[in-house]
C-alpha cells in the first residue's frame, strides 16, 4: 500500500518537474542575422563602410572584414559591452564619433538587437555578404552621342548663318552637334541676326563675342536647350536678360567678360546647375556676389580676372615737416603773417598757425650752409612765437629780431 502510494507520488512529482522545466527553461528565439541584423547594417552602415574607399578603412560588407575591423576586432562575440561597434552606436547624438555618422542615431530597438546578437555569439552565416550602394560615376557626356537628326529647318538655319558671315559647322564628321561663331564679323552683327540660330536644336557652342548684341538677343538663344558653351564677352549685355537663359540646363561655359552685368543680374544664373566655368573679368560683379553664386551652384568656378592691388600708402614720418619751405616762406614771411605777429596785431588763430609754420621750418634741413646756424635761427623763431601764443609780449621783440631775412638768405639761401 505504501509502496503503491509512493510510486504515485513519485510519478506526480516527475510530471510536475517536467512541467516546471518546460515553463522555466523556455527562452525567446535567437536573433536572426538575415532578417534582423543584416537589414540594419545595409540601411545604415554600408554606404560609408563598403568595399570602395571605406571610411576609417573599415569594410563591413563581408563576414571576415566585419569581424576584423580596421584596427582589430570590432566585435567580441558574447561581450557586447566590450565590443567597439557597440561603443560607437551608443554615443550621445551630436558626438563627432557616433555611428552612423550620417542621419539620425540608431533607435533603441536597433541597438538592443545588435547587442543581443553579439551576446548570443554574433552568428553570421557563411557565404552571406551585405549589400552596399554602388557610387554612381559621372553622367555620360551628351556630346559623345551623335546628336539629334538634322532637320531641313536646321540645314536652312546653318546656311542662313553662313550667309551672315558666321562660321557654322559640325563639331566632327561623325556627329550632328553644331558650332556657330559670329565673332569674326563682330561689329556687323546685331540682335536680329542672331534669330537664325533658333531652329538649331543641335547647337552646342555659340560664340557672340565682340558683337553688337544686347540683352534682347538672348531671347533667340533661350530655346537652345543643348547649348554647352556660350560666348558673350565684350558685347552690350547688361544682365537684364540673363533670366532668359534659365532653360539652358546643359550650359557648362559662359563668358561675360567686359559686359555690364552686376551682382544682382548674375544671380539669375543660379538655376544653371551644370555650369562649371563663368568668366566675369572687367564687370561690376564683386567678390562677395561671385562667392554667393559659387555656393548656389556646386562645382562652379568663377574667374573675376586679375585685379591690381591698390598701392600701399607710403608710411608717414611723424617727424616730417607739415609744410614745405616754399609754403612757409610764401605764407608766413612774404605773406606778412610773421610781421603782423611781431607788431602785436595777430589774433589767436593766426598765432597758432604761425607756430605751425615756424615749427615746420625748424624741422627742415638747411638748404645751404651750416646746419648749426640754421638750427639757431629757427630756434629763435619758434621760441618767440611760442611766447606770443602764451600771451607774452616779449615774443614780439624776439620775433622782430629773429626775422632777419637778409642774414638768413646770405647764410642759407641756395
C-alpha positions as CSV (number, residue, x, y, z in Angstrom):
1,X,0.0,0.0,0.0
2,X,2.7,2.4,1.0
3,X,4.9,1.4,-2.0
4,X,2.0,1.9,-4.4
5,X,1.3,5.4,-2.9
6,X,5.0,6.2,-3.0
7,X,5.1,5.3,-6.7
8,X,2.1,7.5,-7.4
9,X,3.7,10.4,-5.6
10,X,7.0,9.9,-7.5
11,X,5.1,9.9,-10.8
12,X,3.2,13.0,-9.9
13,X,6.4,14.8,-8.8
14,X,8.2,13.8,-12.0
15,X,5.3,15.2,-14.1
16,X,5.3,18.5,-12.2
17,X,9.1,18.7,-12.7
18,X,8.7,18.3,-16.5
19,X,6.0,21.0,-16.5
20,X,8.2,23.3,-14.4
21,X,11.2,22.7,-16.6
22,X,9.1,23.4,-19.7
23,X,7.9,26.6,-18.2
24,X,11.2,27.9,-16.8
25,X,13.5,26.6,-19.5
26,X,11.6,28.2,-22.3
27,X,13.7,31.2,-24.0
28,X,13.0,33.6,-26.8
29,X,14.1,32.7,-30.3
30,X,17.7,33.8,-31.1
31,X,18.2,37.0,-33.1
32,X,18.1,36.1,-36.8
33,X,21.0,37.8,-38.6
34,X,19.5,37.7,-42.1
35,X,16.1,39.1,-41.0
36,X,17.0,41.4,-38.2
37,X,20.7,42.5,-38.2
38,X,21.6,42.5,-41.9
39,X,18.8,45.0,-42.9
40,X,20.1,47.4,-40.2
41,X,23.7,47.2,-41.4
42,X,22.7,47.6,-45.1
43,X,20.4,50.5,-44.4
44,X,22.7,52.5,-42.1
45,X,26.3,51.3,-42.4
46,X,27.5,50.0,-45.8
47,X,27.1,53.4,-47.5
48,X,30.3,54.5,-45.8
49,X,31.8,51.1,-44.9
50,X,31.6,49.2,-48.1
51,X,34.5,47.8,-50.2
52,X,35.2,51.1,-52.1
53,X,37.2,53.6,-50.1
54,X,35.6,52.6,-46.7
55,X,35.5,55.4,-44.0
56,X,38.1,54.7,-41.4
57,X,39.3,51.8,-43.5
58,X,36.6,49.6,-42.0
59,X,34.8,47.5,-44.6
60,X,31.7,45.8,-43.2
61,X,30.3,44.1,-46.2
62,X,31.8,40.6,-45.7
63,X,31.8,38.4,-42.6
64,X,35.7,38.4,-42.5
65,X,36.1,42.1,-42.9
66,X,33.3,42.9,-40.4
67,X,34.9,40.9,-37.5
68,X,38.4,42.1,-38.3
69,X,37.6,45.8,-38.1
70,X,40.1,48.5,-39.1
71,X,42.4,48.4,-36.1
72,X,41.5,45.0,-34.7
73,X,38.3,43.2,-33.5
74,X,35.3,45.5,-33.8
75,X,33.1,42.8,-32.2
76,X,33.9,40.5,-29.4
77,X,31.5,37.6,-29.6
78,X,29.4,37.2,-26.4
79,X,30.6,40.5,-25.0
80,X,28.6,43.5,-26.4
81,X,29.8,45.8,-23.6
82,X,33.4,45.2,-24.7
83,X,32.7,45.5,-28.4
84,X,33.9,48.7,-30.1
85,X,31.0,48.8,-32.5
86,X,28.5,49.0,-29.5
87,X,30.6,51.8,-28.0
88,X,30.2,53.8,-31.2
89,X,26.5,53.3,-31.8
90,X,25.6,54.2,-28.2
91,X,27.5,57.5,-28.1
92,X,25.2,60.6,-27.5
93,X,23.7,62.3,-30.5
94,X,26.0,65.0,-31.7
95,X,29.2,63.3,-30.7
96,X,31.7,63.6,-33.6
97,X,32.5,59.8,-33.3
98,X,28.9,58.5,-33.2
99,X,28.0,55.9,-35.8
100,X,26.2,56.0,-38.1
101,X,27.9,59.3,-38.9
102,X,25.1,60.3,-41.3
103,X,21.4,60.8,-40.4
104,X,19.7,60.0,-37.1
105,X,21.3,57.7,-34.5
106,X,20.1,54.1,-34.4
107,X,16.9,53.5,-32.5
108,X,16.9,51.9,-29.0
109,X,15.3,48.8,-30.5
110,X,18.0,48.5,-33.2
111,X,20.8,49.0,-30.6
112,X,19.3,46.3,-28.4
113,X,19.0,43.9,-31.3
114,X,22.7,44.4,-32.2
115,X,23.8,44.0,-28.5
116,X,21.6,40.8,-28.1
117,X,23.0,39.4,-31.4
118,X,26.6,39.9,-30.1
119,X,25.7,38.5,-26.7
120,X,24.3,35.4,-28.4
121,X,27.6,34.9,-30.2
122,X,27.2,37.2,-33.2
123,X,26.2,34.5,-35.6
124,X,26.8,35.5,-39.2
125,X,26.0,32.7,-41.7
126,X,28.8,31.7,-44.0
127,X,28.5,33.0,-47.6
128,X,26.3,35.9,-46.7
129,X,27.6,39.4,-47.7
130,X,26.0,42.7,-47.0
131,X,24.7,44.7,-50.0
132,X,26.2,48.2,-50.4
133,X,25.1,51.1,-52.6
134,X,27.3,51.5,-55.6
135,X,28.6,55.0,-56.0
136,X,27.4,56.5,-59.3
137,X,30.0,57.7,-61.7
138,X,29.8,60.9,-63.6
139,X,26.9,61.1,-66.1
140,X,27.7,60.4,-69.7
141,X,28.7,63.4,-71.7
142,X,25.9,64.0,-74.3
143,X,28.5,65.3,-76.7
144,X,29.8,61.7,-77.1
145,X,26.5,60.8,-78.7
146,X,25.8,61.6,-82.4
147,X,23.2,64.2,-81.6
148,X,19.7,64.6,-83.0
149,X,18.8,64.1,-86.6
150,X,19.3,67.3,-88.6
151,X,16.1,68.7,-89.9
152,X,15.5,70.7,-93.1
153,X,14.9,73.8,-90.9
154,X,18.2,73.3,-89.2
155,X,20.0,72.9,-92.5
156,X,18.5,76.2,-93.7
157,X,19.4,77.9,-90.4
158,X,23.1,76.8,-90.9
159,X,23.0,78.2,-94.5
160,X,21.5,81.5,-93.3
161,X,24.1,81.8,-90.5
162,X,26.9,81.3,-93.1
163,X,25.3,83.9,-95.3
164,X,25.6,86.4,-92.5
165,X,29.3,85.7,-92.2
166,X,29.2,83.2,-89.3
167,X,31.3,80.1,-89.1
168,X,28.7,77.3,-88.8
169,X,29.9,73.7,-88.9
170,X,29.6,70.3,-87.2
171,X,31.9,69.6,-84.2
172,X,33.1,66.5,-86.0
173,X,32.3,64.4,-89.1
174,X,30.6,61.7,-87.0
175,X,28.3,64.0,-85.1
176,X,25.4,66.3,-85.7
177,X,26.3,68.7,-82.9
178,X,27.0,72.2,-84.2
179,X,29.2,75.2,-83.5
180,X,28.4,78.7,-84.7
181,X,30.8,81.6,-84.4
182,X,29.7,85.2,-85.2
183,X,32.8,86.8,-83.6
184,X,34.6,87.1,-86.9
185,X,32.2,89.8,-88.0
186,X,31.5,91.2,-84.5
187,X,30.8,94.8,-85.2
188,X,28.4,94.0,-88.0
189,X,26.3,91.5,-86.0
190,X,23.1,92.9,-84.4
191,X,20.3,91.3,-82.3
192,X,18.2,90.5,-85.3
193,X,21.0,88.5,-86.9
194,X,21.0,86.0,-84.1
195,X,17.5,84.9,-84.8
196,X,18.9,82.4,-87.4
197,X,20.1,80.1,-84.7
198,X,16.6,79.4,-83.2
199,X,15.9,76.3,-85.2
200,X,19.4,74.7,-84.4
201,X,18.5,72.0,-81.9
202,X,22.0,70.5,-82.3
203,X,23.7,73.8,-81.5
204,X,26.1,73.2,-78.5
205,X,28.7,76.0,-79.0
206,X,27.7,79.6,-79.8
207,X,30.2,82.5,-80.0
208,X,28.8,86.0,-80.0
209,X,32.0,87.6,-78.5
210,X,32.7,91.1,-79.6
211,X,29.4,91.5,-81.5
212,X,26.9,94.4,-81.0
213,X,24.2,92.1,-79.4
214,X,22.3,93.3,-76.4
215,X,20.1,91.6,-73.8
216,X,17.3,91.4,-76.5
217,X,19.4,88.8,-78.4
218,X,19.1,86.4,-75.5
219,X,15.5,85.7,-76.5
220,X,16.8,84.0,-79.6
221,X,19.2,81.8,-77.5
222,X,16.7,80.9,-74.8
223,X,15.4,77.8,-76.6
224,X,18.8,76.2,-77.4
225,X,18.5,73.6,-74.7
226,X,21.5,71.6,-75.8
227,X,23.9,74.6,-75.6
228,X,27.1,73.8,-73.7
229,X,29.2,76.9,-74.4
230,X,28.1,80.5,-74.8
231,X,30.5,83.4,-75.5
232,X,29.0,86.9,-74.7
233,X,32.2,88.6,-73.9
234,X,32.7,92.3,-75.0
235,X,29.1,92.6,-76.0
236,X,26.4,95.1,-74.9
237,X,24.9,92.7,-72.5
238,X,23.8,94.5,-69.2
239,X,22.5,91.4,-67.4
240,X,18.8,92.4,-67.6
241,X,18.2,89.4,-70.0
242,X,20.2,86.7,-68.2
243,X,17.0,85.3,-66.7
244,X,16.1,84.1,-70.3
245,X,19.0,81.6,-70.1
246,X,17.3,79.6,-67.3
247,X,16.3,76.8,-69.7
248,X,19.9,76.2,-70.8
249,X,20.3,73.3,-68.4
250,X,23.2,71.8,-70.3
251,X,25.3,75.0,-70.2
252,X,28.8,74.4,-68.9
253,X,30.7,77.5,-70.0
254,X,29.6,81.2,-70.0
255,X,31.8,84.1,-70.8
256,X,30.6,87.6,-69.8
257,X,33.9,89.4,-69.7
258,X,33.8,93.1,-70.4
259,X,30.0,93.4,-70.1
260,X,27.8,95.4,-67.8
261,X,26.5,92.6,-65.6
262,X,26.4,93.2,-61.9
263,X,25.8,91.5,-58.6
264,X,22.0,91.4,-58.9
265,X,21.8,90.2,-62.5
266,X,24.2,87.3,-62.2
267,X,22.1,85.6,-59.6
268,X,19.6,84.8,-62.4
269,X,22.2,82.2,-63.4
270,X,21.8,80.2,-60.1
271,X,19.4,77.8,-61.8
272,X,22.1,76.6,-64.3
273,X,23.2,73.7,-62.1
274,X,25.6,72.2,-64.7
275,X,27.5,75.5,-65.2
276,X,31.2,74.9,-64.5
277,X,33.0,78.0,-65.8
278,X,31.9,81.6,-65.6
279,X,34.1,84.5,-66.7
280,X,33.4,87.9,-65.3
281,X,36.5,90.0,-65.8
282,X,36.0,93.7,-66.0
283,X,32.4,93.6,-64.9
284,X,30.6,95.2,-62.0
285,X,30.4,91.9,-60.1
286,X,32.0,91.9,-56.7
287,X,33.9,89.1,-55.0
288,X,31.1,88.6,-52.5
289,X,28.4,88.1,-55.2
290,X,30.7,85.7,-57.0
291,X,31.2,83.6,-53.9
292,X,27.4,83.6,-53.3
293,X,26.8,82.3,-56.8
294,X,29.5,79.6,-56.4
295,X,27.8,78.4,-53.3
296,X,24.5,78.1,-55.2
297,X,26.0,76.0,-58.0
298,X,28.2,73.2,-56.7
299,X,31.4,72.8,-58.7
300,X,31.2,76.3,-60.3
301,X,34.4,78.2,-60.8
302,X,34.1,82.0,-61.4
303,X,37.0,83.9,-62.8
304,X,37.0,87.6,-62.0
305,X,40.3,88.2,-63.7
306,X,43.4,89.8,-62.3
307,X,43.0,92.8,-60.1
308,X,45.9,95.0,-59.4
309,X,46.4,95.6,-55.7
310,X,45.9,99.2,-54.6
311,X,49.3,100.8,-54.0
312,X,50.3,100.8,-50.3
313,X,50.4,104.3,-48.9
314,X,53.9,105.5,-48.0
315,X,54.5,105.4,-44.3
316,X,54.0,108.8,-42.7
317,X,57.1,110.1,-40.9
318,X,55.8,111.8,-37.7
319,X,58.8,114.0,-37.7
320,X,58.4,115.2,-41.3
321,X,57.7,118.9,-41.7
322,X,54.0,119.7,-42.1
323,X,54.7,122.4,-44.8
324,X,57.4,122.8,-47.4
325,X,59.9,125.6,-47.2
326,X,58.3,127.3,-50.1
327,X,54.9,127.3,-48.4
328,X,56.3,128.7,-45.2
329,X,58.2,131.5,-47.0
330,X,55.2,132.4,-49.1
331,X,52.5,132.4,-46.3
332,X,54.4,133.3,-43.1
333,X,57.1,135.6,-44.3
334,X,56.2,137.1,-47.7
335,X,52.5,136.9,-46.8
336,X,53.1,139.2,-43.8
337,X,51.8,136.9,-41.0
338,X,55.1,137.0,-39.1
339,X,55.4,140.8,-39.3
340,X,51.8,141.1,-38.2
341,X,52.5,138.9,-35.2
342,X,55.7,140.9,-34.3
343,X,53.6,144.1,-34.3
344,X,51.0,142.6,-31.9
345,X,48.3,142.6,-34.5
346,X,47.7,138.8,-35.0
347,X,44.8,137.0,-33.3
348,X,45.0,133.7,-31.5
349,X,44.2,131.6,-34.6
350,X,46.9,133.4,-36.6
351,X,49.5,133.0,-33.9
352,X,48.7,129.3,-33.7
353,X,49.1,128.9,-37.4
354,X,52.4,130.8,-37.3
355,X,53.7,128.5,-34.7
356,X,52.9,125.6,-37.0
357,X,54.8,127.3,-39.8
358,X,58.0,128.1,-37.8
359,X,58.0,124.6,-36.2
360,X,57.9,123.0,-39.6
361,X,60.7,125.3,-40.8
362,X,62.8,124.2,-37.8
363,X,62.4,120.5,-39.0
364,X,63.7,121.2,-42.5
365,X,67.3,120.8,-43.2
366,X,69.3,123.8,-44.1
367,X,69.1,124.2,-47.9
368,X,72.6,125.6,-47.8
369,X,75.4,126.4,-45.3
370,X,76.0,125.3,-41.7
371,X,73.3,123.2,-40.0
372,X,74.1,124.7,-36.6
373,X,73.5,128.2,-37.9
374,X,70.1,127.1,-39.4
375,X,69.1,125.5,-36.1
376,X,70.0,128.6,-34.1
377,X,67.9,130.9,-36.4
378,X,64.9,128.7,-36.5
379,X,65.0,128.0,-32.7
380,X,64.8,131.8,-32.2
381,X,61.6,132.0,-34.3
382,X,60.0,129.0,-32.5
383,X,60.8,130.4,-29.1
384,X,59.5,133.9,-30.0
385,X,56.2,132.6,-31.5
386,X,55.7,130.2,-28.5
387,X,55.9,133.2,-26.2
388,X,53.3,135.0,-28.3
389,X,50.9,132.0,-28.1
390,X,51.2,132.2,-24.3
391,X,50.3,135.9,-24.3
392,X,53.8,137.1,-23.5
393,X,54.5,140.4,-25.3
394,X,58.3,139.7,-25.1
395,X,57.7,137.5,-28.0
396,X,57.0,140.4,-30.3
397,X,60.5,141.9,-30.0
398,X,62.1,138.5,-30.1
399,X,60.3,137.7,-33.3
400,X,61.2,141.0,-34.9
401,X,64.9,140.4,-34.2
402,X,64.7,136.8,-35.4
403,X,63.1,137.9,-38.7
404,X,66.5,139.0,-40.2
405,X,65.8,137.8,-43.7
406,X,69.0,139.3,-45.2
407,X,71.2,137.4,-42.7
408,X,69.3,134.2,-43.2
409,X,69.5,134.4,-47.0
410,X,73.2,135.1,-47.0
411,X,73.9,132.0,-44.9
412,X,71.3,129.6,-46.3
413,X,69.6,130.6,-49.5
414,X,70.7,128.3,-52.3
